[in-house]
Amino acid sequence: MTDVVLDVEDLHTRFLTADGVVHAVNGVSFDLHAGEFLGVVGESGSGKSVTMMSLLKLIPMPPGEITAGEANFGDDNLIEMDHEALRDIRGGRIGFIFQDPMTSLNPVITVGKQITEALLEHTDMSKSAAKTRAADLLDLVGIPDAAQRLKNYPHEMSGGMRQRVMIAIALACSPEVIIADEPTTALDVTIQAQIIEQVRKLREELGTAVIWITHDLAVVAGLADRVLVMYGGRIVEEAKVDVLYSNPQHPYTRGLLGSLPRLDQKGHELTSIEGQPPNLLTKPVGCSFAPRCEFAIDKCRTEMPDYYELAIGHRVACHVNLDTGEPR
């Protein structure tokens, strides 16, 4: 995969609150290739959702504010575009699947109208053609009796069906990129598996690039080509999925993987990460993970680590070589 469809450079986002300035995203850079499945993992508050929502200016502004960075999508820098220009991108060329379909779908409008609305906004389809396309989309995401289901309101559907509707809306205009923000969090494991399999199938059939935001490392292992690990509003490690799971080089990544049950390792004991996530009301000076890190040295507390390229496609923001315990 060589065609870069999205290139994000040094993105910074903050929120002005009554308690002070929350430094939510602190210099995030990454790229996304055509047809790639990119996993973004990290605990709650690590900046995953805010990063991706900032790209399309979906954060409330104010109190949110994008203070620096670029997000190059084709010939456009999304950060510099006004909201009117972004309307052609959102839902058209970039689809977004939100975390909670019950609050993301309009409760007083039928699901059919909500799907056709996207089609009429971003294409030159007639209403009848859009309705036919909407039924095809519901069928595509595995909803039976699709033509009849177009008449349903969100509350008449199960959680799994509502999430499928969100996927159908995101796919409506055959976008180049889909951003999925923890789309299976509120669903039971059976429905989660069905949704994940559906996204995998659609990606293979349509060639759409996917950014999948999650805290579930097991899901990422089975889906992603490449993984970004976030902590304290930064990417702390980036690698291909097999490399990340076999050779994690950031202590936070190791902690996350250590808390994951392993069926391939007999006698594997689960571990936990001691301490609390960073308070982002204080802009970090050194490494945000240093207070919780068993490998931390003095430099970690006073100097933000640069990215060390360990191999092609594998970079880590850590001052210490975890294999030797020596400074890099």
C-alpha positions in Angstrom: 0.0 0.0 0.0 1.7 3.2 -1.2 -1.2 5.6 -1.9 -1.6 7.9 1.1 -5.2 9.2 1.3 -4.9 11.0 4.6 -1.7 12.6 6.0 -1.9 14.2 9.5 1.0 16.3 10.8 1.5 17.7 14.3 -2.1 18.1 15.3 -2.9 19.9 18.5 -6.3 20.3 20.1 -7.3 21.8 23.4 -10.4 22.6 25.3 -11.0 25.8 27.3 -12.9 24.8 30.5 -13.8 26.4 33.8 -11.0 24.4 35.4 -8.4 25.4 32.9 -7.0 24.4 29.5 -7.3 20.7 28.7 -4.5 19.7 26.3 -6.3 16.8 24.7 -4.2 16.2 21.6 -0.5 17.1 21.7 1.3 16.7 18.4 -0.3 13.7 16.6 1.1 12.7 13.2 0.2 9.7 11.1 -0.9 8.7 7.6 -3.5 6.4 6.2 -3.1 4.4 3.0 -5.8 3.5 0.4 -7.6 0.3 1.5 -5.8 0.1 4.8 -7.3 -0.9 8.2 -5.7 1.3 10.9 -6.4 0.5 14.5 -6.2 3.3 17.1 -6.0 2.0 20.7 -5.5 3.5 24.2 -7.5 3.9 27.4 -10.3 6.4 27.9 -9.0 10.0 27.8 -5.9 9.2 25.7 -7.1 11.4 22.8 -8.3 8.8 20.3 -11.7 10.2 19.6 -10.8 13.9 19.9 -8.0 13.4 17.3 -10.3 11.9 14.7 -13.2 14.3 15.4 -10.8 17.2 15.1 -9.9 16.2 11.5 -13.5 16.9 10.5 -14.1 19.7 13.0 -16.7 17.7 14.8 -15.6 18.8 18.2 -17.6 21.7 19.7 -15.8 25.0 19.0 -15.8 26.6 21.6 -14.8 25.2 24.0 -12.6 23.1 21.6 -9.9 24.7 19.6 -7.5 23.3 17.0 -4.3 25.2 17.7 -1.9 23.7 15.2 -1.4 21.0 12.6 -2.4 19.8 9.1 -4.7 17.1 7.8 -4.1 16.7 4.1 -6.8 14.8 2.3 -6.0 14.8 -1.4 -5.4 18.4 -2.3 -7.2 19.7 0.7 -6.0 20.6 4.2 -9.1 19.7 6.3 -7.9 21.9 9.2 -8.0 25.1 7.1 -11.4 24.4 5.5 -14.4 26.2 6.8 -17.5 24.3 7.9 -19.4 24.8 4.7 -16.6 23.3 2.6 -16.3 20.4 5.0 -19.9 19.5 4.4 -18.9 18.1 1.1 -16.2 16.0 2.8 -18.3 14.7 5.8 -20.5 11.9 4.8 -19.4 12.1 1.2 -15.7 11.3 1.0 -15.2 10.5 4.6 -17.8 8.6 6.6 -18.0 8.6 10.4 -19.5 5.9 12.5 -20.2 7.3 15.9 -20.0 5.4 19.2 -23.7 5.5 20.3 -26.2 5.1 17.5 -29.1 5.9 19.8 -27.9 9.4 20.2 -26.4 9.8 16.8 -29.6 8.8 14.9 -32.5 11.3 14.9 -35.3 9.6 16.9 -38.1 11.3 15.1 -37.0 10.6 11.5 -37.2 7.2 9.8 -33.9 5.4 9.1 -34.7 5.4 5.4 -35.0 9.2 5.3 -31.7 9.5 7.3 -29.9 7.4 4.8 -31.4 9.1 1.7 -30.6 12.5 3.2 -26.9 11.7 2.9 -27.3 10.6 -0.7 -29.4 13.6 -1.7 -26.8 15.9 -0.1 -23.7 14.5 -1.7 -24.9 13.0 -5.0 -27.2 14.0 -7.9 -29.6 11.0 -7.3 -33.3 11.4 -7.6 -35.4 10.6 -4.5 -36.6 7.3 -5.9 -33.0 6.2 -6.8 -31.8 7.3 -3.3 -34.6 5.2 -1.7 -33.5 2.2 -3.8 -29.9 2.7 -2.8 -30.9 3.0 0.9 -32.6 -0.3 0.7 -29.6 -1.9 -1.0 -27.3 -0.5 1.8 -29.5 -1.9 4.6 -29.3 -5.3 2.7 -25.6 -4.9 2.4 -25.0 -4.4 6.1 -27.1 -7.5 6.9 -30.6 -6.1 7.8 -33.4 -8.4 6.6 -36.5 -7.0 4.9 -34.5 -3.9 4.0 -37.3 -2.2 2.0 -39.7 -2.4 4.9 -37.1 -1.4 7.5 -36.7 1.9 5.8 -40.0 2.9 7.4 -38.7 2.1 10.9 -37.7 4.7 13.5 -34.5 4.1 15.4 -36.4 3.0 18.6 -38.1 0.2 16.7 -34.7 -1.4 16.0 -32.3 -3.3 18.3 -28.9 -1.9 19.2 -27.2 -4.0 16.6 -29.5 -3.0 13.9 -29.1 0.7 14.7 -25.3 0.3 14.5 -25.8 -1.3 11.1 -27.8 1.7 10.1 -25.0 3.9 11.1 -22.6 1.9 9.0 -25.1 2.1 6.0 -25.1 5.9 6.4 -21.3 6.0 6.5 -21.1 3.8 3.4 -23.9 5.6 1.5 -21.7 7.7 -0.8 -18.9 5.1 -1.2 -16.4 7.2 0.8 -12.6 6.9 0.5 -12.2 6.7 4.3 -14.4 5.5 7.2 -13.7 6.5 10.8 -15.4 4.2 13.3 -15.4 5.5 16.8 -15.7 2.4 19.1 -18.8 1.3 17.1 -19.3 -2.0 19.1 -18.8 -0.7 22.7 -22.4 -0.8 23.8 -23.3 -4.1 22.0 -23.2 -7.7 23.3 -20.4 -9.9 22.1 -22.5 -11.8 19.5 -23.6 -8.6 17.9 -20.1 -7.2 18.1 -18.7 -10.1 16.2 -21.4 -9.7 13.5 -20.6 -5.9 13.1 -16.9 -6.6 13.0 -17.3 -9.3 10.4 -19.6 -7.0 8.4 -17.0 -4.1 8.4 -14.2 -6.6 7.4 -16.4 -7.8 4.5 -17.3 -4.4 3.3 -13.7 -3.2 3.4 -12.6 -6.1 1.3 -15.5 -5.6 -1.2 -15.3 -1.8 -1.5 -11.6 -1.1 -0.8 -12.4 1.7 1.7 -9.7 2.7 4.1 -10.8 2.3 7.8 -9.7 4.0 11.0 -11.1 1.9 13.9 -10.9 3.6 17.3 -11.1 1.1 20.2 -9.8 0.1 23.6 -10.3 -3.6 22.6 -6.9 -5.0 21.6 -8.5 -8.3 20.7 -10.6 -6.7 18.0 -7.5 -4.9 16.6 -5.5 -8.1 16.4 -8.0 -9.7 14.1 -8.8 -6.6 11.9 -6.0 -4.1 11.6 -3.0 -3.9 9.2 -1.3 -1.3 11.4 -1.8 0.1 14.9 -1.4 3.4 16.6 -1.1 3.3 20.4 -2.1 6.6 22.1 -1.5 7.9 25.6 -1.8 11.4 27.0 -2.8 12.9 23.7 0.2 11.5 21.8 1.0 8.5 19.7 3.5 6.5 21.8 4.0 3.6 19.4 3.1 2.8 15.8 3.7 -0.6 14.1 2.2 -3.3 11.9 -0.2 -5.3 13.9 1.9 -8.5 14.0 5.1 -6.6 15.0 3.2 -4.7 17.8 1.8 -7.8 19.4 5.1 -9.8 19.1 7.6 -7.0 19.9 6.0 -4.0 21.8 8.6 -1.4 22.5 6.8 1.1 24.6 6.1 0.3 28.3 2.5 1.4 27.9 2.0 -0.9 25.0 3.5 -3.7 27.0 1.2 -2.9 29.8 -1.9 -3.0 27.6 -0.9 -6.3 26.1 0.0 -7.7 29.5 -3.6 -7.1 30.6 -5.0 -9.1 27.6 -5.8 -12.8 28.1 -3.7 -15.0 25.8 -4.9 -18.3 24.5 -1.6 -19.0 22.7 0.5 -18.8 25.9 0.0 -21.3 28.7 0.5 -20.0 32.2 0.2 -16.4 31.0 -0.5 -14.1 34.0 -2.5 -10.9 33.5 -0.8 -7.7 34.7 -2.1 -4.3 35.4 -0.7 -0.8 34.9 -0.3 0.9 38.3 -1.3 4.6 38.8 -3.7 6.9 37.1 -3.9 8.5 33.6 -2.3 12.0 33.3 -4.2 15.1 34.2 -4.2 16.9 30.8 -5.0 20.3 32.5 -1.2 20.4 32.9 0.6 20.3 29.6 3.2 17.5 29.8 6.8 18.5 30.0 8.4 15.0 29.8 6.8 11.7 29.0 3.2 11.5 30.2 3.6 7.9 31.1 6.7 8.4 33.3 4.9 8.5 36.6 3.5 5.0 35.9 6.5 3.5 34.2 8.9 1.0 35.7 11.6 1.8 33.1 11.5 5.6 33.6 14.8 7.5 34.0 15.4 11.2 34.9 15.3 12.2 31.3 11.7 10.8 30.9 10.4 13.3 33.5 12.0 16.4 32.0 12.2 15.8 28.2 9.4 14.8 25.8 10.8 11.8 23.8 11.1 12.1 20.1 10.2 9.2 17.9 12.8 6.5 17.4 12.5 4.5 14.2 13.1 0.9 15.2 12.3 -0.6 11.8 10.4 0.4 8.6 6.9 1.3 9.9 7.8 0.8 13.6 8.3 3.9 15.7 8.2 4.5 19.4 8.3 7.6 21.7 10.4 6.3 24.5 13.9 7.2 25.8 14.6 3.7 27.0 15.4 0.5 25.1 13.1 -1.9 27.0 15.1 -5.0 26.0 18.3 -3.7 27.5 17.0 -1.2 30.0 19.5 1.3 28.6 18.8 4.8 27.3 18.4 4.9 23.5 
